[in-house]
Amino acid sequence: MALGFAGFFGGFVALFLVAALGAAGWAIGQGLDGGGRVSDLREAYERGRR
């Protein structure tokens, strides 16, 4: 939803900025939480494609 609002009101640059900051926030949160690694995310994606 945030990406939609950013894209509509701010254009492509705002859309990209919100997506990049969201991904960075997710990665930092996962790291602080002791959660998964990037390889875990990739494996989950591969399982979903089957």
Stockholm file with secondary structure:
# STOCKHOLM 1.0

chainA/1-50         MALGFAGFFGGFVALFLVAALGAAGWAIGQGLDGGGRVSDLREAYERGRR
#=GR chainA/1-50 SS CHHHHHHHHHHHHHHHHHHHHHHHHHHHHHHHHTCCCHHHHHHHHHHHHC
#=GC SS_cons        CHHHHHHHHHHHHHHHHHHHHHHHHHHHHHHHHTCCCHHHHHHHHHHHHC
//
